[in-house]
Amino acid sequence: MNRRDFFTVAGGVSVASLAGVRSVSAAEQTTTFYLRGLVMIAFENDMLRIGFPKAPGHKPILQIQPVNGMKRTITLKGDGAVQTNSVRSERPKIFIPEIVRMTEFYGPDVKAHFDKCPNVIEIPLSAIRSITTSSVSKDRWTFVRADTGVEVNTFRPRQIAEGLKIELSSHGVLKLGGLKMSIPLETTQELISNYEPAPEDRYPGMFEDHFAHYFAYIDKPPAADFVVVPRQVTGNSNSTPRVGNRFMIDGGPLCYLILICDLIGLG
């Protein structure tokens, strides 16, 4: 899905047109889960973990579009999980080459601390059919060391993932709010999670500043005890126009996802 299509879905236009559309075969039914913003993910112990780091001005929002009925929006609070009886021997299809991987900076021994995140959602891999990049940044990015300013040569400069599209088996239930709230996936067409700052808190260069929030939730190996900072390669990060005392944001993302641990061999 390209950027324009994503915003159409997020705005509810395409969601409304898709409501009620399901595969004839129950075995093929899926619920699409879009993930976007200051989000960290990890593949650990046959589980996809999604963490929402604590960050001032950010609020984790989830839009729920049922197969039939009106869309509703809730604020994510506490931990959540997908519960399913689905058993699959094969791994889900995963193709997310654009995502920023912490292993690109710190090697395979970097560890995630999801126990520190105020909001975490866990999804067993058996409940996932596929994970793909939903959209990428319009500009290319690289990373530099904060202490020396030297570009990190283990990171491949590229357009990076703005969001992910996760296809979930509809034979399950999404539990939220400390597992007290239940959302049956069988009756849910799409879930759209957005964890970005409120409009009044937005300003140019937010990605560079907000990337630092991730470091409270990772353990770097001793040999790689340094911090990295994103740097825009194409475009002009200082050209954002101002109206009065406020900046005009072009609708692009303000924060980007990261992948911390990859224990299933994504490559």
Contacts in CASP RR format, 6 or more apart in sequence:
PFRMAT RR
TARGET T0000
AUTHOR 0000-0000-0000
METHOD contacts of the structure
MODEL  1
MNRRDFFTVAGGVSVASLAGVRSVSAAEQTTTFYLRGLVMIAFENDMLRI
GFPKAPGHKPILQIQPVNGMKRTITLKGDGAVQTNSVRSERPKIFIPEIV
RMTEFYGPDVKAHFDKCPNVIEIPLSAIRSITTSSVSKDRWTFVRADTGV
EVNTFRPRQIAEGLKIELSSHGVLKLGGLKMSIPLETTQELISNYEPAPE
DRYPGMFEDHFAHYFAYIDKPPAADFVVVPRQVTGNSNSTPRVGNRFMID
GGPLCYLILICDLIGLG
1 9 0 8 1.000
1 134 0 8 1.000
1 135 0 8 1.000
1 165 0 8 1.000
2 135 0 8 1.000
3 135 0 8 1.000
3 136 0 8 1.000
3 138 0 8 1.000
3 162 0 8 1.000
3 252 0 8 1.000
5 14 0 8 1.000
5 135 0 8 1.000
6 34 0 8 1.000
6 36 0 8 1.000
6 134 0 8 1.000
6 135 0 8 1.000
6 162 0 8 1.000
6 163 0 8 1.000
7 251 0 8 1.000
8 14 0 8 1.000
9 15 0 8 1.000
9 34 0 8 1.000
9 190 0 8 1.000
9 192 0 8 1.000
10 34 0 8 1.000
10 63 0 8 1.000
10 192 0 8 1.000
10 194 0 8 1.000
12 63 0 8 1.000
12 65 0 8 1.000
12 71 0 8 1.000
15 65 0 8 1.000
15 71 0 8 1.000
15 189 0 8 1.000
15 190 0 8 1.000
15 192 0 8 1.000
16 71 0 8 1.000
18 65 0 8 1.000
18 189 0 8 1.000
18 190 0 8 1.000
19 65 0 8 1.000
19 66 0 8 1.000
19 67 0 8 1.000
19 68 0 8 1.000
19 69 0 8 1.000
19 189 0 8 1.000
20 67 0 8 1.000
20 68 0 8 1.000
20 189 0 8 1.000
21 189 0 8 1.000
22 29 0 8 1.000
22 67 0 8 1.000
23 29 0 8 1.000
23 30 0 8 1.000
26 170 0 8 1.000
26 171 0 8 1.000
29 169 0 8 1.000
29 170 0 8 1.000
29 171 0 8 1.000
29 186 0 8 1.000
30 129 0 8 1.000
30 167 0 8 1.000
30 168 0 8 1.000
30 169 0 8 1.000
30 170 0 8 1.000
31 167 0 8 1.000
31 168 0 8 1.000
31 169 0 8 1.000
31 170 0 8 1.000
31 185 0 8 1.000
31 188 0 8 1.000
31 189 0 8 1.000
31 190 0 8 1.000
31 191 0 8 1.000
32 165 0 8 1.000
32 166 0 8 1.000
32 167 0 8 1.000
32 168 0 8 1.000
32 189 0 8 1.000
32 190 0 8 1.000
32 191 0 8 1.000
33 165 0 8 1.000
33 166 0 8 1.000
33 167 0 8 1.000
33 168 0 8 1.000
33 190 0 8 1.000
33 191 0 8 1.000
33 192 0 8 1.000
33 193 0 8 1.000
34 134 0 8 1.000
34 163 0 8 1.000
34 164 0 8 1.000
34 165 0 8 1.000
34 166 0 8 1.000
34 190 0 8 1.000
34 191 0 8 1.000
34 192 0 8 1.000
34 193 0 8 1.000
35 41 0 8 1.000
35 50 0 8 1.000
35 163 0 8 1.000
35 164 0 8 1.000
35 165 0 8 1.000
35 166 0 8 1.000
35 193 0 8 1.000
35 257 0 8 1.000
36 134 0 8 1.000
36 162 0 8 1.000
36 163 0 8 1.000
36 164 0 8 1.000
36 192 0 8 1.000
36 193 0 8 1.000
36 194 0 8 1.000
36 195 0 8 1.000
36 196 0 8 1.000
36 253 0 8 1.000
36 257 0 8 1.000
37 162 0 8 1.000
37 163 0 8 1.000
37 194 0 8 1.000
37 195 0 8 1.000
37 196 0 8 1.000
37 253 0 8 1.000
37 254 0 8 1.000
37 255 0 8 1.000
37 256 0 8 1.000
37 257 0 8 1.000
38 52 0 8 1.000
38 53 0 8 1.000
38 55 0 8 1.000
38 58 0 8 1.000
38 195 0 8 1.000
38 196 0 8 1.000
38 210 0 8 1.000
38 213 0 8 1.000
38 214 0 8 1.000
38 255 0 8 1.000
38 256 0 8 1.000
38 257 0 8 1.000
39 50 0 8 1.000
39 51 0 8 1.000
39 52 0 8 1.000
39 193 0 8 1.000
39 195 0 8 1.000
39 255 0 8 1.000
39 257 0 8 1.000
39 258 0 8 1.000
40 50 0 8 1.000
40 51 0 8 1.000
40 53 0 8 1.000
40 112 0 8 1.000
40 114 0 8 1.000
40 117 0 8 1.000
40 214 0 8 1.000
40 217 0 8 1.000
40 257 0 8 1.000
40 258 0 8 1.000
40 259 0 8 1.000
40 260 0 8 1.000
41 48 0 8 1.000
41 49 0 8 1.000
41 50 0 8 1.000
41 51 0 8 1.000
41 164 0 8 1.000
41 257 0 8 1.000
41 258 0 8 1.000
41 259 0 8 1.000
41 260 0 8 1.000
42 48 0 8 1.000
42 49 0 8 1.000
42 112 0 8 1.000
42 114 0 8 1.000
42 259 0 8 1.000
42 260 0 8 1.000
42 261 0 8 1.000
42 262 0 8 1.000
42 263 0 8 1.000
43 49 0 8 1.000
43 125 0 8 1.000
43 259 0 8 1.000
43 261 0 8 1.000
43 262 0 8 1.000
43 263 0 8 1.000
43 264 0 8 1.000
43 265 0 8 1.000
43 266 0 8 1.000
44 112 0 8 1.000
44 261 0 8 1.000
44 263 0 8 1.000
45 263 0 8 1.000
46 124 0 8 1.000
46 125 0 8 1.000
46 126 0 8 1.000
47 122 0 8 1.000
47 123 0 8 1.000
47 124 0 8 1.000
47 125 0 8 1.000
48 122 0 8 1.000
48 123 0 8 1.000
48 124 0 8 1.000
48 125 0 8 1.000
48 128 0 8 1.000
48 131 0 8 1.000
48 166 0 8 1.000
49 112 0 8 1.000
49 114 0 8 1.000
49 120 0 8 1.000
49 121 0 8 1.000
49 122 0 8 1.000
50 120 0 8 1.000
50 121 0 8 1.000
50 122 0 8 1.000
50 123 0 8 1.000
51 114 0 8 1.000
51 117 0 8 1.000
51 119 0 8 1.000
51 120 0 8 1.000
51 121 0 8 1.000
51 217 0 8 1.000
52 58 0 8 1.000
52 60 0 8 1.000
52 76 0 8 1.000
52 117 0 8 1.000
52 118 0 8 1.000
52 119 0 8 1.000
52 120 0 8 1.000
52 195 0 8 1.000
53 117 0 8 1.000
53 213 0 8 1.000
53 214 0 8 1.000
53 216 0 8 1.000
53 217 0 8 1.000
54 117 0 8 1.000
54 118 0 8 1.000
54 213 0 8 1.000
54 216 0 8 1.000
55 210 0 8 1.000
55 213 0 8 1.000
56 201 0 8 1.000
57 197 0 8 1.000
57 198 0 8 1.000
57 201 0 8 1.000
58 195 0 8 1.000
58 196 0 8 1.000
58 197 0 8 1.000
58 255 0 8 1.000
59 75 0 8 1.000
59 195 0 8 1.000
59 198 0 8 1.000
60 75 0 8 1.000
60 76 0 8 1.000
60 119 0 8 1.000
60 193 0 8 1.000
60 194 0 8 1.000
60 195 0 8 1.000
61 73 0 8 1.000
61 74 0 8 1.000
61 75 0 8 1.000
61 76 0 8 1.000
61 193 0 8 1.000
61 194 0 8 1.000
61 195 0 8 1.000
62 73 0 8 1.000
62 74 0 8 1.000
62 75 0 8 1.000
62 76 0 8 1.000
62 176 0 8 1.000
62 191 0 8 1.000
62 192 0 8 1.000
62 193 0 8 1.000
63 71 0 8 1.000
63 72 0 8 1.000
63 73 0 8 1.000
63 190 0 8 1.000
63 191 0 8 1.000
63 192 0 8 1.000
63 193 0 8 1.000
63 194 0 8 1.000
64 71 0 8 1.000
64 72 0 8 1.000
64 73 0 8 1.000
64 74 0 8 1.000
64 183 0 8 1.000
64 188 0 8 1.000
64 190 0 8 1.000
64 191 0 8 1.000
65 71 0 8 1.000
65 188 0 8 1.000
65 189 0 8 1.000
65 190 0 8 1.000
65 191 0 8 1.000
65 192 0 8 1.000
66 187 0 8 1.000
66 188 0 8 1.000
66 189 0 8 1.000
67 187 0 8 1.000
67 188 0 8 1.000
67 189 0 8 1.000
68 187 0 8 1.000
74 176 0 8 1.000
76 119 0 8 1.000
76 121 0 8 1.000
76 176 0 8 1.000
76 177 0 8 1.000
76 193 0 8 1.000
77 119 0 8 1.000
77 176 0 8 1.000
77 177 0 8 1.000
77 178 0 8 1.000
78 118 0 8 1.000
78 119 0 8 1.000
78 120 0 8 1.000
78 176 0 8 1.000
78 177 0 8 1.000
78 178 0 8 1.000
79 119 0 8 1.000
79 120 0 8 1.000
79 121 0 8 1.000
79 122 0 8 1.000
79 177 0 8 1.000
79 178 0 8 1.000
79 179 0 8 1.000
80 119 0 8 1.000
80 120 0 8 1.000
80 121 0 8 1.000
80 122 0 8 1.000
80 174 0 8 1.000
80 175 0 8 1.000
80 176 0 8 1.000
80 177 0 8 1.000
80 178 0 8 1.000
80 179 0 8 1.000
81 121 0 8 1.000
81 122 0 8 1.000
81 123 0 8 1.000
81 174 0 8 1.000
81 175 0 8 1.000
81 179 0 8 1.000
82 121 0 8 1.000
82 122 0 8 1.000
82 123 0 8 1.000
82 124 0 8 1.000
82 127 0 8 1.000
82 168 0 8 1.000
82 172 0 8 1.000
82 173 0 8 1.000
82 174 0 8 1.000
82 175 0 8 1.000
82 185 0 8 1.000
83 172 0 8 1.000
83 173 0 8 1.000
83 175 0 8 1.000
84 124 0 8 1.000
84 126 0 8 1.000
84 127 0 8 1.000
84 169 0 8 1.000
84 171 0 8 1.000
84 172 0 8 1.000
84 173 0 8 1.000
85 171 0 8 1.000
85 172 0 8 1.000
86 126 0 8 1.000
86 127 0 8 1.000
86 169 0 8 1.000
86 171 0 8 1.000
86 172 0 8 1.000
87 126 0 8 1.000
88 125 0 8 1.000
88 126 0 8 1.000
91 125 0 8 1.000
91 264 0 8 1.000
92 125 0 8 1.000
92 128 0 8 1.000
92 129 0 8 1.000
92 130 0 8 1.000
92 131 0 8 1.000
93 129 0 8 1.000
93 130 0 8 1.000
93 131 0 8 1.000
93 132 0 8 1.000
94 130 0 8 1.000
94 131 0 8 1.000
94 132 0 8 1.000
94 264 0 8 1.000
94 266 0 8 1.000
95 130 0 8 1.000
95 131 0 8 1.000
95 132 0 8 1.000
95 133 0 8 1.000
96 131 0 8 1.000
96 132 0 8 1.000
96 133 0 8 1.000
96 161 0 8 1.000
96 164 0 8 1.000
96 259 0 8 1.000
96 266 0 8 1.000
97 133 0 8 1.000
98 133 0 8 1.000
98 136 0 8 1.000
98 158 0 8 1.000
98 159 0 8 1.000
98 160 0 8 1.000
98 161 0 8 1.000
99 133 0 8 1.000
99 160 0 8 1.000
99 161 0 8 1.000
99 164 0 8 1.000
99 257 0 8 1.000
99 258 0 8 1.000
99 259 0 8 1.000
100 155 0 8 1.000
100 160 0 8 1.000
100 161 0 8 1.000
100 256 0 8 1.000
100 257 0 8 1.000
100 258 0 8 1.000
100 259 0 8 1.000
101 258 0 8 1.000
101 259 0 8 1.000
101 260 0 8 1.000
101 262 0 8 1.000
102 110 0 8 1.000
102 214 0 8 1.000
102 218 0 8 1.000
102 258 0 8 1.000
102 259 0 8 1.000
102 260 0 8 1.000
103 110 0 8 1.000
103 259 0 8 1.000
103 260 0 8 1.000
103 261 0 8 1.000
103 262 0 8 1.000
104 143 0 8 1.000
104 152 0 8 1.000
104 154 0 8 1.000
104 155 0 8 1.000
104 156 0 8 1.000
105 143 0 8 1.000
105 152 0 8 1.000
105 154 0 8 1.000
105 155 0 8 1.000
105 224 0 8 1.000
105 228 0 8 1.000
106 218 0 8 1.000
106 220 0 8 1.000
106 221 0 8 1.000
106 224 0 8 1.000
107 154 0 8 1.000
107 221 0 8 1.000
107 224 0 8 1.000
109 221 0 8 1.000
110 218 0 8 1.000
110 219 0 8 1.000
110 220 0 8 1.000
110 221 0 8 1.000
110 224 0 8 1.000
110 260 0 8 1.000
110 261 0 8 1.000
111 218 0 8 1.000
111 219 0 8 1.000
111 260 0 8 1.000
111 261 0 8 1.000
112 217 0 8 1.000
112 218 0 8 1.000
112 260 0 8 1.000
112 261 0 8 1.000
113 216 0 8 1.000
113 217 0 8 1.000
113 218 0 8 1.000
113 219 0 8 1.000
114 120 0 8 1.000
114 217 0 8 1.000
116 216 0 8 1.000
116 217 0 8 1.000
117 217 0 8 1.000
121 174 0 8 1.000
121 176 0 8 1.000
123 166 0 8 1.000
123 168 0 8 1.000
125 264 0 8 1.000
126 169 0 8 1.000
127 168 0 8 1.000
127 169 0 8 1.000
127 172 0 8 1.000
128 166 0 8 1.000
128 167 0 8 1.000
128 168 0 8 1.000
128 169 0 8 1.000
129 167 0 8 1.000
129 168 0 8 1.000
129 169 0 8 1.000
130 166 0 8 1.000
130 167 0 8 1.000
131 164 0 8 1.000
131 165 0 8 1.000
131 166 0 8 1.000
131 167 0 8 1.000
132 164 0 8 1.000
132 165 0 8 1.000
133 161 0 8 1.000
133 163 0 8 1.000
133 164 0 8 1.000
133 165 0 8 1.000
134 161 0 8 1.000
134 162 0 8 1.000
134 163 0 8 1.000
134 164 0 8 1.000
134 165 0 8 1.000
135 161 0 8 1.000
135 162 0 8 1.000
135 163 0 8 1.000
136 159 0 8 1.000
136 160 0 8 1.000
136 161 0 8 1.000
136 162 0 8 1.000
137 159 0 8 1.000
137 160 0 8 1.000
137 161 0 8 1.000
137 162 0 8 1.000
137 253 0 8 1.000
137 256 0 8 1.000
138 159 0 8 1.000
138 252 0 8 1.000
139 159 0 8 1.000
139 232 0 8 1.000
139 233 0 8 1.000
139 234 0 8 1.000
139 235 0 8 1.000
140 157 0 8 1.000
140 158 0 8 1.000
140 159 0 8 1.000
140 232 0 8 1.000
140 233 0 8 1.000
140 234 0 8 1.000
141 157 0 8 1.000
141 158 0 8 1.000
141 159 0 8 1.000
141 160 0 8 1.000
141 230 0 8 1.000
141 231 0 8 1.000
141 232 0 8 1.000
141 233 0 8 1.000
142 151 0 8 1.000
142 152 0 8 1.000
142 155 0 8 1.000
142 157 0 8 1.000
142 230 0 8 1.000
142 231 0 8 1.000
142 233 0 8 1.000
143 151 0 8 1.000
143 152 0 8 1.000
143 155 0 8 1.000
143 228 0 8 1.000
143 229 0 8 1.000
143 230 0 8 1.000
143 231 0 8 1.000
144 150 0 8 1.000
144 151 0 8 1.000
144 152 0 8 1.000
144 228 0 8 1.000
144 229 0 8 1.000
144 231 0 8 1.000
145 152 0 8 1.000
145 226 0 8 1.000
145 227 0 8 1.000
145 228 0 8 1.000
145 229 0 8 1.000
146 226 0 8 1.000
146 227 0 8 1.000
146 228 0 8 1.000
146 229 0 8 1.000
147 226 0 8 1.000
147 227 0 8 1.000
149 229 0 8 1.000
151 231 0 8 1.000
152 228 0 8 1.000
155 228 0 8 1.000
157 233 0 8 1.000
160 256 0 8 1.000
161 256 0 8 1.000
161 257 0 8 1.000
162 252 0 8 1.000
162 253 0 8 1.000
162 256 0 8 1.000
162 257 0 8 1.000
163 253 0 8 1.000
163 256 0 8 1.000
163 257 0 8 1.000
164 257 0 8 1.000
168 185 0 8 1.000
169 185 0 8 1.000
170 185 0 8 1.000
170 186 0 8 1.000
170 188 0 8 1.000
171 185 0 8 1.000
171 186 0 8 1.000
172 184 0 8 1.000
172 185 0 8 1.000
172 186 0 8 1.000
173 182 0 8 1.000
173 183 0 8 1.000
173 184 0 8 1.000
173 185 0 8 1.000
174 182 0 8 1.000
174 183 0 8 1.000
174 185 0 8 1.000
174 188 0 8 1.000
174 191 0 8 1.000
175 181 0 8 1.000
175 182 0 8 1.000
175 183 0 8 1.000
176 182 0 8 1.000
176 183 0 8 1.000
183 191 0 8 1.000
195 255 0 8 1.000
196 253 0 8 1.000
196 254 0 8 1.000
196 255 0 8 1.000
197 206 0 8 1.000
197 254 0 8 1.000
197 255 0 8 1.000
199 249 0 8 1.000
202 247 0 8 1.000
202 249 0 8 1.000
202 254 0 8 1.000
203 247 0 8 1.000
204 237 0 8 1.000
204 238 0 8 1.000
204 240 0 8 1.000
204 247 0 8 1.000
204 249 0 8 1.000
205 237 0 8 1.000
206 254 0 8 1.000
206 255 0 8 1.000
207 230 0 8 1.000
207 253 0 8 1.000
207 254 0 8 1.000
207 255 0 8 1.000
207 256 0 8 1.000
208 229 0 8 1.000
208 230 0 8 1.000
208 231 0 8 1.000
208 237 0 8 1.000
210 254 0 8 1.000
210 255 0 8 1.000
211 228 0 8 1.000
211 229 0 8 1.000
211 230 0 8 1.000
211 255 0 8 1.000
211 256 0 8 1.000
212 227 0 8 1.000
212 229 0 8 1.000
214 258 0 8 1.000
215 227 0 8 1.000
217 260 0 8 1.000
218 260 0 8 1.000
220 226 0 8 1.000
230 256 0 8 1.000
240 247 0 8 1.000
240 248 0 8 1.000
240 249 0 8 1.000
240 250 0 8 1.000
241 247 0 8 1.000
241 248 0 8 1.000
242 248 0 8 1.000
259 266 0 8 1.000
END
